[in-house]
Amino acid sequence: MITCCVSIDYLTDPLHVLSECKRVLRPGGKMIISQSDRFFPSKVVNLWLQLNNNQRTQLINGYFQYNTGWSKVEAWDCTPDTSMEKGLRDPLFIVEAVKA
């Protein structure tokens, strides 16, 4: 299993990184990417700034679709319910794929 925790937005060549992850994973191995709406605007790739949270999740899904050899791509909104009860919003999104 490989995880990329709230960092995909800083990668200038995410498809290359996914290719390398796929190369080292065994068949059936998982790649898990998490993302939030918290980032350093001066450091993320420009496209990230133009997208909302759902679009960012779709972009990550697109990375897996375009970088063939991945299957079972799934995405979840894992934002804790408790954050909404307190009037806070601390979103967390997960995209997971399996090496075919």
Stockholm file with secondary structure:
# STOCKHOLM 1.0

chainA/1-100         MITCCVSIDYLTDPLHVLSECKRVLRPGGKMIISQSDRFFPSKVVNLWLQLNNNQRTQLINGYFQYNTGWSKVEAWDCTPDTSMEKGLRDPLFIVEAVKA
#=GR chainA/1-100 SS CEEEESCGGGCSCHHHHHHHHHHHSCTTCEEEEEECSCCCTTTSCHHHHHCCHHHHHHHHHHHHHHSSSEEEEEEEECCCHHHHHTTCCCCCEEEEEEEC
#=GC SS_cons         CEEEESCGGGCSCHHHHHHHHHHHSCTTCEEEEEECSCCCTTTSCHHHHHCCHHHHHHHHHHHHHHSSSEEEEEEEECCCHHHHHTTCCCCCEEEEEEEC
//
